[in-house]
Amino acid sequence: MSPLKKIILGLFLSSFLGHLEWGKQSEFIFEIEYDLLLQIRDSPEAFLHPFILLPLLGQLILLISLSVPKPKFWLVVTAATGIALLFLLLLFIGLLTWNPKMTLFTLPFLGFYGFLIAQRKKLNFERQPNA
């Protein structure tokens, strides 16, 4: 497995680990997505919210990028950025409210995202000869 695919896999899996808390309720991203997918027939307009649509599209693009032999680097970065917007918001809220769960559960995804951005020249350079 190429280094880019390993990062894509890490991004995809860690994108489900975000943790949200409001009032006395709390859920992980994967629980919220599961509930949304079960209710898609009842309220399809719920998917039009940018903080729902962008991460879902990002996860879908990352999943497709895992299945193709030579994923496009720019497409992976675009998909990861869509998810990163949500995770940066969760990090901001977690820091603002001093919520350690929300803050800590954003770190795996943001770590993979930071590594992807930091290694962009190396990973993109490796993709050039094969493209």
C-alpha positions as CSV (number, residue, x, y, z in Angstrom):
1,M,0.0,0.0,0.0
2,S,1.4,3.4,-1.0
3,P,2.0,6.1,1.6
4,L,-0.8,8.2,0.1
5,K,-3.3,5.3,0.4
6,K,-2.2,4.8,4.1
7,I,-2.9,8.5,4.8
8,I,-6.2,8.3,2.9
9,L,-7.2,5.3,5.0
10,G,-6.2,7.1,8.2
11,L,-8.2,10.2,7.1
12,F,-11.3,8.1,6.3
13,L,-11.3,6.1,9.5
14,S,-10.5,9.0,11.8
15,S,-13.3,11.1,10.2
16,F,-15.8,9.0,12.0
17,L,-14.3,9.7,15.5
18,G,-15.4,13.3,16.0
19,H,-17.4,13.8,19.2
20,L,-20.2,16.3,19.7
21,E,-21.7,17.3,23.0
22,W,-24.7,19.6,23.4
23,G,-26.6,19.9,26.6
24,K,-26.8,16.5,28.2
25,Q,-26.5,14.7,24.9
26,S,-23.4,13.5,23.1
27,E,-22.7,11.5,19.9
28,F,-19.9,10.5,17.7
29,I,-19.9,11.5,14.0
30,F,-20.5,7.9,12.9
31,E,-23.7,7.8,15.1
32,I,-25.0,11.0,13.6
33,E,-24.3,9.9,10.1
34,Y,-26.0,6.6,10.7
35,D,-29.1,8.4,12.0
36,L,-29.0,10.8,9.0
37,L,-28.8,7.9,6.5
38,L,-31.8,6.2,8.2
39,Q,-33.8,9.4,7.9
40,I,-32.9,10.3,4.4
41,R,-36.3,9.5,3.0
42,D,-38.1,11.6,5.7
43,S,-35.9,14.7,5.4
44,P,-33.5,14.9,2.5
45,E,-33.1,18.6,3.0
46,A,-31.1,17.9,6.1
47,F,-28.2,16.9,3.9
48,L,-28.1,20.4,2.3
49,H,-26.4,22.0,5.4
50,P,-22.8,22.7,4.6
51,F,-21.5,21.0,7.8
52,I,-23.3,17.8,6.8
53,L,-22.8,17.9,3.0
54,L,-19.1,18.7,2.8
55,P,-17.9,16.0,5.3
56,L,-20.1,13.4,3.7
57,L,-18.9,14.2,0.3
58,G,-15.4,14.2,1.6
59,Q,-15.8,10.8,3.1
60,L,-17.3,9.5,-0.1
61,I,-14.4,10.9,-2.2
62,L,-11.9,9.4,0.2
63,L,-13.6,6.0,0.0
64,I,-13.5,6.2,-3.8
65,S,-9.8,7.3,-3.7
66,L,-9.0,4.2,-1.7
67,S,-10.5,2.0,-4.3
68,V,-8.8,3.5,-7.4
69,P,-5.2,2.4,-8.2
70,K,-3.8,5.9,-8.5
71,P,-5.8,8.5,-6.6
72,K,-5.4,12.1,-7.6
73,F,-3.6,14.1,-4.9
74,W,-5.6,17.3,-5.3
75,L,-8.9,15.3,-5.0
76,V,-7.7,13.8,-1.7
77,V,-6.7,17.2,-0.4
78,T,-10.1,18.7,-1.4
79,A,-12.0,15.9,0.2
80,A,-9.9,16.0,3.4
81,T,-10.4,19.8,3.5
82,G,-14.2,19.4,3.4
83,I,-14.0,17.2,6.5
84,A,-11.3,19.3,8.1
85,L,-13.7,22.3,8.2
86,L,-16.0,20.3,10.5
87,F,-13.2,19.1,12.6
88,L,-11.7,22.5,13.0
89,L,-15.1,23.8,14.1
90,L,-15.3,21.0,16.6
91,L,-11.8,21.8,17.9
92,F,-12.7,25.4,18.2
93,I,-15.9,24.6,20.1
94,G,-14.1,22.1,22.3
95,L,-11.4,24.6,23.2
96,L,-13.9,27.4,23.7
97,T,-16.0,25.4,26.1
98,W,-13.1,23.6,27.7
99,N,-14.5,20.2,26.6
100,P,-11.6,17.7,26.6
101,K,-13.7,15.0,24.8
102,M,-14.5,17.2,21.8
103,T,-11.0,18.5,21.7
104,L,-9.2,15.2,21.9
105,F,-11.4,13.3,19.4
106,T,-10.6,15.9,16.7
107,L,-6.8,15.3,17.0
108,P,-6.5,12.0,15.1
109,F,-8.1,13.4,12.0
110,L,-6.3,16.7,12.2
111,G,-3.1,14.8,12.7
112,F,-3.6,12.9,9.5
113,Y,-4.7,16.0,7.7
114,G,-1.6,17.9,8.9
115,F,0.6,15.1,7.8
116,L,-1.0,15.1,4.4
117,I,-0.4,18.8,4.0
118,A,3.1,18.6,5.4
119,Q,4.0,15.8,3.0
120,R,2.3,17.2,0.0
121,K,5.4,17.8,-2.1
122,K,6.8,14.4,-1.4
123,L,3.5,12.6,-2.0
124,N,2.6,14.7,-5.1
125,F,6.1,14.2,-6.5
126,E,5.7,10.4,-6.1
127,R,2.4,10.5,-8.0
128,Q,3.8,12.6,-11.0
129,P,5.9,9.9,-12.8
130,N,3.0,7.4,-12.5
131,A,0.3,9.8,-13.7
